[in-house]
């Protein structure tokens, strides 16, 4: 005899969804946007600790990391030419087998909003997923599809049962790859700076794509999310990763030291 209450249908469905998520983690790409003026070890470390944290949840499988340097049209003070920043990124990424640089953003003549950069990369990932040759379906996959042909005509599709539709959607979801914005707590907190971000862009970035935010000393991203209406609305789509090792290396400090050394010479 047991003191446990009998399981409800909802409980069973919830457990089933949880088990399915753990056995079939969501594939995702981590995208970091910024000037990388210049790139630092901390930029690369963000990717590593974010991937480790996501894999520990067993809900995500990070398949790729992308660094997208901003274009010269950004107009930031002391911004090095994109060609120089890209060369430094190429050297920095030589030792990585999963983080790549993408030059689409920096090849634009004008500054491109982060939401548009995310949209571009999500479309690119979708195209790659759709055109990539797939192996023959496994027995489990055939069972998931319930022998329904996805390329059937419209009449056949309309006549499918709810189970058939759900089976197809589940199978397609397993093959999908989502792009998430990887950022530091400073970028997250910049959402609160009046006039810096368009409200619709913040909603699209957080609501449609999602964030993986790395903490920094002295920041409290959870408190900031709590105090923001739009971030609170989509807080389930924001993953906070704690950086326990303090390191204050920054592009700004590197540029300052480089200028100082140049003057001394």
Secondary structure as GFF3:
##gff-version 3
##sequence-region A 1 265
A	DSSP	alpha_helix	9	23	.	.	.	ID=ss1
A	DSSP	beta_strand	26	34	.	.	.	ID=ss2
A	DSSP	alpha_helix	41	57	.	.	.	ID=ss3
A	DSSP	beta_strand	60	69	.	.	.	ID=ss4
A	DSSP	three_ten_helix	72	74	.	.	.	ID=ss5
A	DSSP	alpha_helix	82	92	.	.	.	ID=ss6
A	DSSP	beta_strand	99	101	.	.	.	ID=ss7
A	DSSP	three_ten_helix	105	107	.	.	.	ID=ss8
A	DSSP	alpha_helix	114	131	.	.	.	ID=ss9
A	DSSP	alpha_helix	139	145	.	.	.	ID=ss10
A	DSSP	alpha_helix	154	158	.	.	.	ID=ss11
A	DSSP	alpha_helix	162	175	.	.	.	ID=ss12
A	DSSP	beta_strand	177	184	.	.	.	ID=ss13
A	DSSP	alpha_helix	185	190	.	.	.	ID=ss14
A	DSSP	alpha_helix	199	204	.	.	.	ID=ss15
A	DSSP	pi_helix	205	209	.	.	.	ID=ss16
A	DSSP	beta_strand	211	214	.	.	.	ID=ss17
A	DSSP	alpha_helix	221	227	.	.	.	ID=ss18
A	DSSP	alpha_helix	229	233	.	.	.	ID=ss19
A	DSSP	three_ten_helix	235	237	.	.	.	ID=ss20
A	DSSP	beta_strand	238	241	.	.	.	ID=ss21
A	DSSP	alpha_helix	251	264	.	.	.	ID=ss22
###
